[in-house]
Amino acid sequence: MDIEAWLSELKRAWSSHDIDALLSLFAEDVEYWETPHKQLMSFEDIRSEWQGVTSQKDIQITTTVYASIDDKHTIIWDLQYVDPGNVKRVWSGTYLITLNNNGLCIYFHHTGEKL
């Protein structure tokens, strides 16, 4: 799977609240950073982190592949959604992603900021 296909599946799974499909994009031994200082240490930690998207409505995600070298990719992303209190939330940030030969993410580093 190339990075564009991987991102497309990420957006589809996120928008449909399909946590299992989201997790299927990651290798079991992925090095996963939710923020520059918060590393998730297990697959269950990653599952717990992603459970938060199930309360998001009207999700709109855009991604731009900023740079790619071999299996390493820098992605710029923008996110809008409506939270459970019906407040529109807007975020923007970057992903650093490394995919293995099977198209699974083995390194994921997320940075983002609420706008």
N, C-alpha and C positions, 0 to 999 in steps of 0.2 A: 504494500500500500504506500503510495506517495503521500507527501505532506498535505497536498490539497484534498485528497480523498480522506485522509485522517481528520483534518479540520472539518470537512463536510459532515463526517459521521459524528464528531464531537458536537457540532451545532444541532444536528438532528436529534441526538440522544438527549442533549440538554433541554432543547425546546419541548420535547415530549416527556420529560421527567423520567427517562428510562435509565435509571442508575446502573443496572446490570450492563446495558449497552455501553455506557460511559466507561465502566470499569474494564470492559473487554478490549478497550483501546490501549490499556497499560499492561506491561509485563508484571508478573507477580513480584519481581524483585526491583521494581522501578525505584529510582532515587527521586523522591517527590518533595518539592519545596512549595508550600502554599504561599509563603511570603519569603523575603530574603532571610528571615530569621526563624521561620517555623517549618521544620522538616517533619513530614508525616512518616512515621516509622513502620507502619504496617498497612497491608491492603485494607484491613478493617478501618484504620484511621482515615484512609482515602475515601472509603464508602461513607463514613460518618460525615466527613467534610462535604461531600457532594449531596447528602440528604437535604441540605439547605435549599437546593434549587427546586425542590418539589413544591415549595410555597410561592414560587415566582410565577407571575402571569404575564402574558403579552411579551414574551422574551424575544428580543432582537439582538443578534450577535453578528458582528462583522469582523472578519479577519483579513489581514494583509501579510503575505509572506515578505518580510523585509529583506531577509538574506538567507541563503542556503549554501552550505558547503558540505558535500557528501550527505551524511545522515543527520547533520546538525542544522537546526532551523531557528531563526528569530522571527517571531510573529508579533505583529501589532494588532491588538484587539480592542473593540468597543462593544459595550453591553448596555442595553436598556431593558428594564423590566418593571413591573408593578409589584410592590411588596404586599404582604397580607393586610396592611393598613390602607391599601389603595393609594400608596405614595409612589410616584414614578422615581426610579433610581437610575442613575447614569454612572457608568464606570468606564475606565480606559486603562490600558496597560500593555505589558509585553509577556510573551511566553518564550522561554528557551526550551526547545524540544529536541531530543535525539530519538530516532526510531531505529529499531534493530532490523535485521534482514527479513523478518516476518511482518514488518509494519507496525510492531507494537512499540509503545513509548517506553524507553528505558531510563530517560532523564527528563524531568519536567520541573521547570522553575517558573513560578508565577509571580509577577509583580503587578500591582494595580492600584488605582486611586479613584476614590469617589469624586465625581465632578459636581 
